[in-house]
Amino acid sequence: MRLTLILTALLTSSVMHASTLQHLVDASHRTPAEKARDEYRHPVETLQFFDVKKDMTVVEVWPGGGWYTSLLAPWLHDSGTFYAAHFPEDSDIAFYRRSVTQFKTRLAQHPDIYDHVRVTALAPPAYSVIAPAGTVDRVLTFRNVHNWAKAGKSEAVFASFYKALKPGGILGVVEHRAPEVRPLDRQIETGYMSEGYVIEQAQQAGFKLIGRSEINANPKDQANHPAGVWSLPPTLRLGDKDREKYQAIGESDRMTLKFIKPE
């Protein structure tokens, strides 16, 4: 037992003091299933593009099961501050309640890694404060914009990002990418949003676009599948129908956009 505790302490220490994001990507607290998605999500390159430093205050918005949390929480553990703006626990949507409960269960399973995570909620208008106003260096959201568009909440959500960030703070957005000519209702239906829509929502909130990256692009994905983005891995909503085809495409083509809150 004592040896197990010592080994656990050494492992946790090595995670906390990882000198690079790549060390965290390779760490044993991440599951094999999570690591299998690295080739599509490019976590090191993405977080470097958003210039996430160890001593920053960062909000991850709607973190789901905690895929990016498994990197951001230990990265910011010692010198920074990390907020996970999840679903409200009292949501009237059962999926939201289950999701945030599962997320908190995961945090509790690795207390030495996740003990500093500050869980807040985002579901405007009732929940719109993701962190104290003007205190945040980075707000990051991964593949969520289509949900806010569907709910008619995009304007309120981007406003909450703007309020939380410091002047000069960065908003980083990764989202499934639709052709620019696709109508908004079709974007929402398929889960693929146009860059124009995302940029418009950010600019209306006061942000300025300062960077685009093709880090998360997938030229194999033409964004025209029967069940939308959910036809592709990891969801594979069509089951065995054309499964090999969709697995060969891989995960969705994604935009990666960087915005600044002007000084």
Backbone as JSON, one array per atom type, in Angstrom:
{
  "sequence": "MRLTLILTALLTSSVMHASTLQHLVDASHRTPAEKARDEYRHPVETLQFFDVKKDMTVVEVWPGGGWYTSLLAPWLHDSGTFYAAHFPEDSDIAFYRRSVTQFKTRLAQHPDIYDHVRVTALAPPAYSVIAPAGTVDRVLTFRNVHNWAKAGKSEAVFASFYKALKPGGILGVVEHRAPEVRPLDRQIETGYMSEGYVIEQAQQAGFKLIGRSEINANPKDQANHPAGVWSLPPTLRLGDKDREKYQAIGESDRMTLKFIKPE",
  "N": [[0.83, -1.21, 0.0], [1.89, 1.26, 0.86], [3.92, 1.59, -1.06], [2.36, 1.83, -3.33], [1.04, 4.25, -2.82], [3.22, 5.97, -2.82], [4.12, 5.72, -5.47], [1.86, 6.68, -6.8], [1.88, 9.34, -5.89], [4.27, 10.23, -7.02], [3.67, 9.99, -9.74], [1.53, 11.81, -9.98], [2.88, 14.15, -9.29], [4.65, 14.34, -11.46], [2.85, 14.85, -13.51], [1.77, 17.33, -12.72], [4.01, 18.96, -12.89], [4.68, 18.97, -15.52], [6.63, 19.92, -18.2], [5.97, 20.59, -20.75], [3.14, 20.83, -22.99], [2.93, 18.52, -24.48], [3.92, 16.55, -22.79], [1.78, 16.31, -21.04], [-0.22, 15.44, -22.75], [0.65, 12.87, -23.24], [0.37, 11.72, -20.76], [-0.56, 9.37, -18.14], [-3.04, 9.67, -16.91], [-4.88, 10.32, -18.8], [-7.26, 8.67, -20.82], [-7.04, 5.74, -22.97], [-8.97, 5.99, -25.01], [-9.32, 8.74, -25.14], [-6.77, 9.56, -25.95], [-6.71, 8.43, -28.45], [-8.1, 10.19, -30.0], [-6.49, 12.33, -30.42], [-5.21, 12.7, -32.88], [-7.08, 13.93, -34.46], [-7.92, 16.13, -33.03], [-5.72, 17.6, -32.28], [-4.42, 18.7, -29.83], [-2.09, 19.91, -28.65], [-1.07, 21.7, -30.61], [-3.34, 23.27, -30.97], [-3.82, 24.5, -28.43], [-1.44, 25.87, -28.22], [-1.74, 27.64, -30.37], [-3.77, 29.21, -29.35], [-2.33, 30.32, -27.39], [-2.01, 29.56, -24.63], [-0.9, 29.98, -21.48], [0.86, 28.76, -18.54], [0.37, 30.3, -16.26], [-2.01, 31.6, -16.51], [-5.47, 32.75, -16.28], [-8.1, 30.78, -17.15], [-11.03, 29.88, -18.94], [-12.84, 27.06, -19.76], [-15.45, 26.34, -21.85], [-18.48, 24.66, -21.58], [-17.44, 21.87, -21.14], [-18.11, 19.19, -21.52], [-17.39, 15.79, -21.32], [-14.86, 16.2, -20.39], [-12.56, 16.18, -21.99], [-10.67, 18.15, -22.98], [-10.31, 19.31, -20.52], [-8.75, 17.5, -19.15], [-6.24, 18.18, -19.92], [-6.0, 20.96, -19.58], [-6.55, 21.45, -16.84], [-4.36, 20.22, -15.26], [-2.28, 21.63, -16.48], [-2.66, 24.27, -15.7], [-2.66, 24.06, -13.0], [-0.76, 24.68, -10.87], [0.11, 27.36, -11.16], [-1.82, 28.87, -12.43], [-5.34, 29.67, -12.99], [-8.28, 27.83, -13.31], [-11.38, 27.62, -14.81], [-14.26, 25.67, -15.31], [-16.89, 25.99, -17.22], [-19.77, 24.64, -17.1], [-22.83, 22.73, -17.72], [-25.83, 23.77, -15.98], [-26.54, 22.32, -12.81], [-29.17, 22.15, -12.04], [-30.63, 22.08, -14.34], [-33.41, 21.79, -16.61], [-33.12, 19.97, -18.53], [-32.49, 16.67, -19.0], [-30.2, 15.39, -20.06], [-28.23, 17.36, -19.76], [-28.06, 17.52, -16.95], [-27.12, 14.94, -16.35], [-24.68, 15.01, -17.68], [-23.11, 17.03, -16.4], [-22.98, 15.93, -13.87], [-21.54, 13.55, -14.36], [-19.17, 14.7, -15.19], [-18.27, 15.99, -12.84], [-17.95, 13.75, -11.27], [-15.79, 12.57, -12.53], [-13.8, 14.47, -11.97], [-13.59, 14.1, -9.23], [-12.46, 11.61, -9.1], [-9.79, 11.91, -9.61], [-8.43, 13.63, -7.6], [-5.98, 14.92, -7.03], [-5.21, 15.99, -9.39], [-7.39, 17.44, -10.34], [-8.26, 19.09, -8.3], [-8.21, 21.85, -8.15], [-10.0, 22.84, -9.95], [-12.51, 25.07, -10.86], [-15.84, 24.93, -10.95], [-18.3, 26.34, -12.87], [-21.39, 27.64, -14.29], [-23.08, 27.78, -17.44], [-25.83, 28.96, -18.99], [-27.64, 30.97, -20.34], [-30.65, 32.95, -19.9], [-30.45, 32.64, -17.13], [-28.06, 31.62, -16.1], [-25.22, 33.18, -16.61], [-22.76, 34.08, -15.87], [-19.64, 33.18, -16.21], [-17.21, 33.44, -15.04], [-15.61, 35.74, -12.75], [-16.15, 39.11, -13.73], [-14.03, 40.57, -16.17], [-11.64, 39.24, -15.48], [-10.37, 37.19, -16.8], [-8.01, 35.52, -18.87], [-8.13, 33.79, -21.07], [-10.8, 32.46, -22.92], [-12.14, 29.47, -23.9], [-13.69, 27.44, -26.32], [-14.93, 24.42, -27.58], [-16.33, 22.99, -30.29], [-19.06, 23.75, -29.85], [-20.69, 25.82, -30.76], [-22.82, 25.32, -32.52], [-24.78, 24.27, -30.88], [-25.56, 26.45, -29.32], [-26.52, 28.13, -31.29], [-28.72, 26.66, -32.17], [-30.33, 26.79, -29.92], [-30.91, 29.44, -29.88], [-29.27, 31.14, -28.44], [-26.83, 32.29, -28.98], [-26.03, 35.03, -29.09], [-26.25, 35.89, -26.4], [-24.47, 34.12, -25.17], [-21.93, 34.7, -26.34], [-21.73, 37.28, -25.41], [-21.39, 36.81, -22.68], [-18.86, 35.68, -22.7], [-17.34, 37.86, -23.51], [-17.71, 39.62, -21.37], [-16.44, 38.28, -19.26], [-13.74, 38.2, -19.97], [-10.53, 39.81, -19.7], [-9.53, 43.1, -20.88], [-7.78, 42.77, -23.87], [-7.76, 40.07, -23.61], [-8.19, 36.69, -24.88], [-10.44, 34.97, -27.0], [-10.91, 31.7, -27.92], [-12.05, 29.63, -30.48], [-13.15, 26.53, -31.6], [-14.83, 24.81, -34.1], [-17.16, 22.74, -35.9], [-17.11, 22.93, -39.42], [-19.02, 24.55, -41.85], [-19.91, 25.01, -45.35], [-19.81, 28.35, -46.61], [-22.08, 29.14, -47.99], [-24.22, 27.79, -46.99], [-27.48, 27.81, -45.65], [-28.59, 29.2, -42.48], [-30.44, 27.65, -40.97], [-30.01, 25.13, -41.99], [-27.35, 24.78, -41.29], [-27.57, 24.57, -38.51], [-29.12, 22.26, -38.36], [-27.36, 20.3, -39.35], [-25.16, 20.52, -37.71], [-22.83, 21.68, -38.49], [-21.26, 24.76, -38.68], [-20.95, 27.92, -40.34], [-17.93, 29.77, -40.91], [-18.39, 32.45, -41.23], [-20.75, 32.91, -39.77], [-19.9, 32.4, -37.1], [-17.89, 34.33, -36.79], [-19.39, 36.66, -37.13], [-21.1, 36.55, -34.86], [-19.22, 36.78, -32.79], [-18.07, 39.29, -33.37], [-20.27, 40.97, -33.08], [-20.52, 40.89, -30.35], [-18.39, 42.39, -29.62], [-15.83, 41.54, -30.08], [-12.66, 41.2, -31.86], [-11.48, 39.67, -34.74], [-8.44, 37.99, -34.86], [-6.93, 35.9, -35.78], [-6.71, 32.93, -37.78], [-6.61, 29.39, -38.13], [-5.63, 26.37, -39.74], [-5.26, 24.1, -38.31], [-7.06, 22.17, -37.34], [-8.34, 21.3, -39.58], [-9.97, 19.12, -41.93], [-9.69, 17.86, -44.9], [-10.91, 15.65, -46.05], [-13.49, 15.62, -45.23], [-16.53, 16.56, -46.38], [-18.73, 17.68, -45.3], [-21.42, 16.93, -45.72], [-23.3, 14.92, -44.86], [-25.76, 12.29, -44.23], [-26.74, 12.21, -41.54], [-25.74, 14.55, -40.59], [-22.99, 16.1, -38.86], [-22.84, 14.15, -36.99], [-22.78, 11.78, -38.26], [-20.2, 11.04, -38.53], [-17.16, 9.73, -36.9], [-16.76, 10.61, -33.4], [-19.32, 9.68, -33.01], [-20.88, 8.25, -34.99], [-23.59, 7.89, -35.91], [-25.19, 6.53, -37.73], [-24.78, 3.91, -37.34], [-23.96, 0.71, -38.48], [-24.23, 1.29, -41.14], [-22.51, 2.31, -43.92], [-20.26, 2.51, -42.34], [-17.47, 2.04, -42.5], [-16.77, 3.88, -44.45], [-17.25, 6.36, -43.17], [-15.53, 6.16, -41.02], [-13.14, 6.18, -42.4], [-13.09, 8.78, -43.29], [-12.85, 10.14, -40.89], [-12.82, 12.39, -38.03], [-14.67, 15.54, -37.93], [-14.26, 18.28, -40.31], [-12.84, 21.27, -39.17], [-13.06, 24.66, -38.13], [-10.7, 26.95, -36.7], [-10.54, 29.56, -34.71], [-9.37, 32.75, -33.59], [-9.99, 35.33, -31.37], [-9.88, 38.69, -30.09], [-10.49, 40.64, -27.17], [-10.75, 43.97, -27.38], [-8.29, 46.33, -26.14]],
  "CA": [[0.0, 0.0, 0.0], [2.76, 2.44, 0.94], [4.57, 1.74, -2.34], [1.33, 2.34, -4.26], [0.84, 5.67, -2.53], [4.41, 6.7, -3.26], [4.11, 5.75, -6.93], [0.79, 7.6, -7.19], [2.34, 10.7, -5.62], [5.29, 10.56, -8.02], [2.99, 10.17, -11.01], [0.81, 13.08, -9.92], [3.87, 15.22, -9.33], [5.17, 14.48, -12.82], [1.79, 15.48, -14.31], [1.67, 18.73, -12.34], [5.19, 19.71, -13.26], [4.99, 18.73, -16.92], [7.26, 21.13, -18.76], [5.35, 20.89, -22.04], [1.82, 20.26, -23.2], [3.07, 17.17, -25.0], [4.04, 15.65, -21.64], [0.43, 16.08, -20.52], [-0.94, 14.64, -23.75], [1.11, 11.49, -23.09], [0.26, 11.3, -19.36], [-1.38, 8.17, -17.94], [-4.39, 9.95, -16.44], [-5.75, 10.37, -19.98], [-7.64, 7.32, -21.21], [-6.7, 5.38, -24.35], [-9.97, 6.54, -25.92], [-9.02, 10.16, -25.31], [-5.55, 9.69, -26.74], [-6.99, 8.02, -29.83], [-8.68, 11.32, -30.73], [-5.5, 13.4, -30.56], [-4.86, 12.93, -34.28], [-8.1, 14.8, -35.05], [-8.15, 17.33, -32.22], [-4.46, 18.35, -32.26], [-4.5, 19.54, -28.63], [-0.9, 20.73, -28.4], [-1.04, 22.79, -31.58], [-4.49, 24.14, -30.75], [-3.6, 25.33, -27.24], [-0.35, 26.79, -28.55], [-2.3, 28.69, -31.22], [-4.5, 30.11, -28.46], [-1.3, 30.9, -26.51], [-2.43, 29.31, -23.25], [0.27, 29.87, -20.61], [0.6, 28.09, -17.26], [-0.01, 31.22, -15.19], [-3.19, 32.36, -16.93], [-6.83, 32.39, -15.87], [-8.7, 30.22, -18.36], [-12.36, 29.26, -18.85], [-13.28, 26.15, -20.81], [-16.9, 26.44, -21.88], [-19.18, 23.41, -21.86], [-16.36, 20.91, -21.34], [-18.58, 17.84, -21.78], [-16.81, 14.76, -20.46], [-13.59, 16.64, -19.84], [-11.42, 15.84, -22.86], [-9.67, 19.22, -22.86], [-10.07, 19.54, -19.1], [-7.66, 16.62, -18.72], [-4.99, 18.86, -20.25], [-5.98, 22.32, -19.05], [-6.51, 21.46, -15.37], [-2.99, 20.07, -14.75], [-1.42, 22.68, -17.05], [-2.88, 25.5, -14.95], [-2.86, 23.69, -11.61], [0.13, 25.29, -9.88], [0.34, 28.8, -11.32], [-2.95, 29.54, -13.05], [-6.7, 29.46, -12.48], [-9.06, 27.17, -14.35], [-12.83, 27.51, -14.65], [-15.0, 24.82, -16.24], [-18.26, 26.51, -17.27], [-20.53, 23.47, -17.57], [-24.28, 22.89, -17.65], [-26.35, 23.91, -14.61], [-26.99, 21.06, -12.19], [-30.63, 22.15, -11.91], [-31.22, 22.22, -15.66], [-34.59, 20.97, -16.87], [-32.73, 19.02, -19.57], [-31.89, 15.53, -18.3], [-28.85, 15.15, -20.57], [-27.34, 18.34, -19.13], [-27.84, 17.12, -15.56], [-26.25, 13.76, -16.35], [-23.35, 15.37, -18.16], [-22.35, 17.75, -15.38], [-22.74, 14.97, -12.79], [-20.45, 12.69, -14.79], [-17.97, 15.53, -15.21], [-17.82, 16.16, -11.46], [-17.47, 12.44, -10.82], [-14.44, 12.41, -13.06], [-12.9, 15.33, -11.19], [-13.4, 13.49, -7.9], [-11.65, 10.4, -9.22], [-8.38, 12.3, -9.66], [-8.42, 14.89, -6.86], [-4.69, 15.61, -7.07], [-5.11, 16.68, -10.68], [-8.54, 18.31, -10.6], [-8.75, 19.73, -7.07], [-8.28, 23.31, -8.29], [-10.97, 23.21, -10.97], [-13.66, 25.83, -10.37], [-16.96, 24.63, -11.84], [-19.37, 27.33, -12.96], [-22.44, 27.19, -15.2], [-23.48, 28.68, -18.52], [-27.12, 28.69, -19.62], [-28.33, 32.25, -20.23], [-30.25, 34.11, -19.09], [-30.33, 32.36, -15.7], [-26.64, 31.41, -15.77], [-24.44, 33.87, -17.64], [-21.47, 34.49, -15.32], [-18.75, 32.02, -16.27], [-16.09, 33.8, -14.17], [-15.75, 37.16, -12.41], [-16.0, 40.0, -14.89], [-12.75, 41.22, -16.42], [-10.54, 38.56, -14.79], [-9.98, 35.99, -17.54], [-7.07, 35.69, -19.98], [-8.54, 32.99, -22.22], [-12.04, 31.69, -22.94], [-11.98, 28.47, -24.96], [-14.85, 26.59, -26.55], [-14.63, 23.41, -28.58], [-17.46, 22.32, -30.94], [-20.29, 24.06, -29.11], [-21.46, 26.95, -31.29], [-24.07, 24.85, -33.13], [-25.77, 24.09, -29.82], [-26.08, 27.77, -28.94], [-27.32, 28.62, -32.42], [-29.99, 25.93, -32.15], [-31.12, 27.27, -28.78], [-31.11, 30.87, -30.0], [-28.54, 31.74, -27.32], [-25.48, 32.69, -29.38], [-25.74, 36.42, -28.72], [-26.06, 35.95, -24.95], [-23.27, 33.35, -24.82], [-20.73, 35.48, -26.7], [-21.68, 38.42, -24.49], [-20.83, 36.34, -21.41], [-17.42, 35.53, -22.92], [-16.75, 39.2, -23.55], [-17.74, 40.19, -20.03], [-15.48, 37.58, -18.39], [-12.35, 38.42, -20.38], [-9.82, 41.07, -19.52], [-9.13, 43.76, -22.13], [-6.62, 42.08, -24.4], [-7.96, 38.63, -23.47], [-8.42, 35.96, -26.12], [-11.46, 33.95, -27.16], [-10.55, 30.68, -28.89], [-13.21, 28.85, -30.91], [-13.05, 25.43, -32.55], [-16.2, 24.41, -34.44], [-17.4, 22.05, -37.15], [-17.16, 24.0, -40.42], [-19.94, 24.42, -42.99], [-19.7, 25.93, -46.46], [-20.38, 29.68, -46.33], [-23.37, 29.34, -48.67], [-25.26, 26.99, -46.36], [-28.39, 28.61, -44.82], [-28.41, 29.0, -41.05], [-31.24, 26.53, -40.46], [-29.33, 23.9, -42.41], [-26.17, 24.68, -40.44], [-28.02, 24.08, -37.21], [-29.59, 20.89, -38.54], [-26.24, 19.4, -39.61], [-24.11, 20.68, -36.7], [-21.71, 22.4, -39.1], [-21.53, 26.2, -38.75], [-20.04, 28.65, -41.22], [-17.02, 30.71, -40.25], [-19.03, 33.76, -41.25], [-21.68, 33.01, -38.64], [-19.15, 32.5, -35.84], [-17.22, 35.63, -36.75], [-20.43, 37.66, -36.93], [-21.53, 36.52, -33.46], [-18.13, 37.32, -31.97], [-17.92, 40.73, -33.62], [-21.42, 41.66, -32.48], [-20.27, 40.97, -28.91], [-17.31, 43.35, -29.4], [-14.52, 40.93, -30.35], [-11.99, 41.41, -33.13], [-10.8, 38.47, -35.23], [-7.0, 38.23, -35.03], [-6.22, 34.75, -36.32], [-7.34, 31.7, -38.24], [-5.66, 28.3, -38.31], [-6.13, 25.13, -40.34], [-4.79, 22.98, -37.46], [-8.09, 21.15, -37.19], [-9.01, 21.05, -40.86], [-9.98, 17.75, -42.46], [-10.16, 17.97, -46.28], [-11.71, 14.49, -46.42], [-14.87, 15.84, -44.78], [-17.25, 17.52, -47.22], [-19.8, 18.24, -44.46], [-22.72, 16.72, -46.39], [-23.67, 13.55, -44.5], [-27.19, 12.15, -43.93], [-27.02, 12.56, -40.14], [-24.9, 15.69, -40.24], [-21.66, 15.81, -38.3], [-22.93, 12.97, -36.13], [-22.5, 10.59, -39.07], [-18.76, 10.77, -38.43], [-16.66, 9.41, -35.57], [-16.91, 9.35, -32.66], [-20.73, 9.32, -32.8], [-21.28, 7.21, -35.95], [-25.01, 7.76, -35.62], [-25.84, 5.62, -38.68], [-24.46, 2.53, -36.98], [-23.12, -0.03, -39.42], [-24.41, 1.78, -42.5], [-21.37, 3.09, -44.42], [-19.38, 2.76, -41.2], [-16.08, 2.13, -42.94], [-16.64, 5.14, -45.18], [-17.16, 7.47, -42.23], [-14.29, 5.99, -40.26], [-12.04, 6.59, -43.27], [-13.08, 10.26, -43.3], [-12.38, 10.61, -39.59], [-13.65, 13.42, -37.39], [-15.11, 16.61, -38.82], [-13.47, 19.45, -40.67], [-13.11, 22.28, -38.14], [-12.42, 25.97, -38.09], [-10.02, 27.31, -35.44], [-10.55, 31.02, -34.79], [-8.88, 33.45, -32.4], [-10.53, 36.68, -31.25], [-9.38, 39.47, -28.96], [-11.29, 41.71, -26.59], [-9.85, 45.12, -27.53], [-7.84, 47.05, -24.94]],
  "C": [[0.86, 1.26, 0.0], [3.45, 2.69, -0.4], [3.6, 2.3, -3.38], [1.12, 3.83, -4.07], [2.03, 6.49, -3.02], [4.43, 6.83, -4.79], [3.03, 6.7, -7.45], [1.22, 9.04, -7.01], [3.37, 11.14, -6.65], [4.66, 10.82, -9.37], [2.26, 11.5, -11.05], [1.77, 14.24, -10.0], [4.39, 15.44, -10.73], [4.14, 15.13, -13.74], [1.75, 16.97, -14.02], [2.84, 19.57, -12.84], [5.63, 19.45, -14.69], [5.5, 20.02, -17.55], [6.65, 21.52, -20.1], [3.96, 20.29, -22.09], [1.9, 18.83, -23.72], [3.23, 16.16, -23.88], [2.66, 15.33, -21.06], [-0.39, 15.22, -21.47], [-0.6, 13.16, -23.57], [0.88, 10.91, -21.69], [-0.76, 10.18, -19.18], [-2.78, 8.47, -17.42], [-5.38, 10.13, -17.59], [-6.01, 8.95, -20.46], [-7.17, 7.02, -22.64], [-7.69, 5.95, -25.36], [-9.73, 8.02, -26.18], [-7.8, 10.34, -26.2], [-5.77, 9.33, -28.2], [-7.54, 9.18, -30.66], [-7.68, 12.46, -30.95], [-5.19, 13.72, -32.02], [-5.86, 13.84, -34.98], [-8.24, 16.12, -34.31], [-6.89, 18.17, -32.03], [-4.37, 19.27, -31.03], [-3.29, 20.42, -28.4], [-0.89, 21.94, -29.32], [-2.18, 23.79, -31.35], [-4.27, 25.06, -29.55], [-2.42, 26.27, -27.43], [-0.85, 27.93, -29.43], [-3.07, 29.71, -30.38], [-3.6, 30.72, -27.38], [-1.69, 30.79, -25.04], [-1.19, 29.05, -22.39], [-0.13, 29.3, -19.24], [0.07, 29.01, -16.17], [-1.27, 32.02, -15.51], [-4.45, 31.91, -16.18], [-7.6, 32.01, -17.12], [-10.08, 29.65, -18.04], [-12.52, 28.32, -20.04], [-14.8, 26.08, -20.73], [-17.52, 25.14, -22.35], [-18.18, 22.3, -22.15], [-16.8, 19.48, -21.57], [-18.0, 16.85, -20.79], [-15.44, 15.1, -19.92], [-12.37, 16.33, -20.68], [-10.32, 16.9, -22.78], [-9.37, 19.55, -21.4], [-8.9, 18.71, -18.6], [-6.29, 17.2, -19.04], [-4.9, 20.22, -19.56], [-5.86, 22.34, -17.52], [-5.09, 21.25, -14.83], [-2.05, 21.15, -15.28], [-1.48, 23.95, -16.21], [-2.85, 25.29, -13.44], [-2.04, 24.52, -10.63], [0.17, 26.81, -9.95], [-0.85, 29.57, -11.87], [-4.26, 29.29, -12.33], [-7.54, 28.9, -13.61], [-10.52, 27.06, -13.95], [-13.38, 26.56, -15.71], [-16.45, 25.28, -16.19], [-19.14, 25.45, -17.93], [-22.02, 23.79, -17.6], [-24.71, 23.1, -16.2], [-26.83, 22.56, -14.06], [-28.51, 21.0, -12.05], [-31.33, 22.36, -13.25], [-32.45, 21.33, -15.8], [-34.34, 19.97, -17.99], [-31.96, 17.88, -18.92], [-30.46, 15.26, -18.76], [-27.85, 16.11, -19.92], [-27.02, 17.94, -17.69], [-26.9, 15.92, -15.48], [-24.81, 14.14, -16.71], [-22.53, 16.07, -17.09], [-22.06, 16.84, -14.18], [-21.57, 14.05, -13.13], [-19.12, 13.44, -14.8], [-17.41, 15.68, -13.79], [-17.34, 14.85, -10.86], [-16.05, 12.19, -11.3], [-13.45, 13.25, -12.27], [-12.58, 14.69, -9.85], [-12.52, 12.26, -7.95], [-10.15, 10.69, -9.27], [-8.2, 13.63, -8.91], [-7.09, 15.63, -6.93], [-4.47, 16.37, -8.37], [-6.19, 17.75, -10.83], [-9.02, 19.09, -9.39], [-8.88, 21.24, -7.18], [-9.3, 23.77, -9.33], [-12.16, 23.92, -10.33], [-14.8, 25.65, -11.35], [-18.01, 25.73, -11.73], [-20.4, 26.81, -13.96], [-22.73, 28.25, -16.25], [-24.78, 28.18, -19.14], [-27.94, 29.98, -19.5], [-29.83, 32.1, -20.53], [-30.02, 33.8, -17.61], [-28.88, 32.22, -15.26], [-25.79, 32.03, -16.88], [-23.07, 34.33, -17.14], [-20.56, 33.26, -15.27], [-17.51, 32.2, -15.41], [-16.27, 35.26, -13.81], [-15.39, 38.06, -13.58], [-14.59, 40.58, -14.96], [-11.55, 40.54, -15.79], [-9.86, 37.47, -15.62], [-9.04, 36.34, -18.7], [-7.51, 34.97, -21.24], [-9.91, 32.35, -21.95], [-11.95, 30.76, -24.14], [-13.25, 27.64, -25.09], [-14.59, 25.69, -27.75], [-15.93, 22.73, -29.04], [-18.77, 22.52, -30.18], [-21.2, 25.07, -29.79], [-22.79, 26.49, -31.89], [-25.17, 24.64, -32.09], [-26.4, 25.42, -29.41], [-26.92, 28.37, -30.05], [-28.7, 27.96, -32.42], [-30.91, 26.44, -31.06], [-31.44, 28.76, -28.87], [-30.39, 31.67, -28.93], [-27.17, 32.3, -27.71], [-25.13, 34.1, -28.91], [-25.44, 36.52, -27.23], [-24.78, 35.24, -24.52], [-22.01, 34.14, -25.14], [-20.61, 36.72, -25.82], [-21.09, 38.02, -23.15], [-19.33, 36.13, -21.53], [-16.73, 36.89, -22.83], [-16.66, 39.81, -22.15], [-16.67, 39.57, -19.13], [-14.03, 37.94, -18.71], [-11.82, 39.79, -19.96], [-9.7, 41.79, -20.87], [-7.82, 43.15, -22.62], [-6.71, 40.58, -24.27], [-8.4, 38.0, -24.78], [-9.59, 34.99, -25.98], [-11.01, 32.99, -28.25], [-11.75, 29.8, -29.2], [-12.78, 27.77, -31.9], [-14.46, 24.95, -32.82], [-16.21, 23.67, -35.77], [-17.7, 23.09, -38.24], [-18.07, 23.65, -41.6], [-19.49, 25.31, -44.14], [-20.4, 27.27, -46.17], [-21.77, 29.87, -46.92], [-24.51, 28.6, -47.98], [-26.16, 27.87, -45.49], [-28.26, 28.25, -43.34], [-29.21, 27.82, -40.52], [-30.62, 25.2, -40.83], [-28.04, 23.7, -41.62], [-26.54, 24.06, -39.09], [-28.43, 22.62, -37.29], [-28.43, 19.9, -38.66], [-25.14, 19.47, -38.56], [-22.86, 21.36, -37.21], [-22.08, 23.87, -39.24], [-20.53, 26.87, -39.69], [-19.12, 29.55, -40.4], [-17.66, 32.09, -40.18], [-19.98, 33.95, -40.09], [-20.93, 33.2, -37.33], [-18.5, 33.86, -35.72], [-18.23, 36.74, -36.5], [-20.88, 37.72, -35.47], [-20.47, 37.12, -32.54], [-18.0, 38.83, -32.14], [-19.08, 41.52, -33.03], [-21.25, 41.83, -30.97], [-19.15, 41.95, -28.59], [-15.93, 42.81, -29.71], [-13.98, 41.33, -31.72], [-11.27, 40.12, -33.52], [-9.32, 38.8, -35.46], [-6.25, 37.03, -35.58], [-7.12, 33.62, -36.73], [-6.25, 30.64, -38.36], [-6.37, 27.11, -38.95], [-5.65, 23.91, -39.57], [-5.78, 21.84, -37.47], [-8.91, 20.92, -38.46], [-8.95, 19.58, -41.22], [-10.54, 17.81, -43.89], [-10.96, 16.78, -46.76], [-13.19, 14.68, -46.11], [-15.51, 16.93, -45.62], [-18.5, 18.07, -46.53], [-21.19, 18.06, -45.05], [-23.27, 15.32, -46.13], [-25.13, 13.46, -44.07], [-27.57, 12.53, -42.51], [-26.1, 13.69, -39.67], [-23.55, 15.25, -39.7], [-21.66, 14.54, -37.46], [-22.84, 11.66, -36.93], [-21.07, 10.11, -38.87], [-18.39, 10.26, -37.03], [-16.58, 10.68, -34.73], [-18.34, 8.86, -32.54], [-21.17, 8.16, -33.67], [-22.76, 6.86, -35.79], [-25.72, 6.77, -36.55], [-25.51, 4.15, -38.41], [-23.54, 1.87, -37.99], [-23.25, 0.46, -40.86], [-23.25, 2.69, -42.9], [-20.34, 3.38, -43.33], [-17.92, 2.92, -41.63], [-15.81, 3.43, -43.68], [-16.42, 6.31, -44.21], [-15.92, 7.37, -41.34], [-13.09, 6.41, -41.08], [-11.95, 8.11, -43.37], [-12.48, 10.78, -42.0], [-13.3, 11.66, -39.01], [-13.8, 14.62, -38.31], [-14.02, 17.61, -39.19], [-13.85, 20.58, -39.73], [-12.37, 23.58, -38.39], [-11.75, 26.14, -36.74], [-9.78, 28.81, -35.5], [-10.11, 31.64, -33.48], [-9.33, 34.9, -32.45], [-9.92, 37.37, -30.04], [-10.45, 40.44, -28.47], [-10.41, 42.95, -26.61], [-9.5, 45.79, -26.21], [-8.69, 48.29, -24.73]]
}
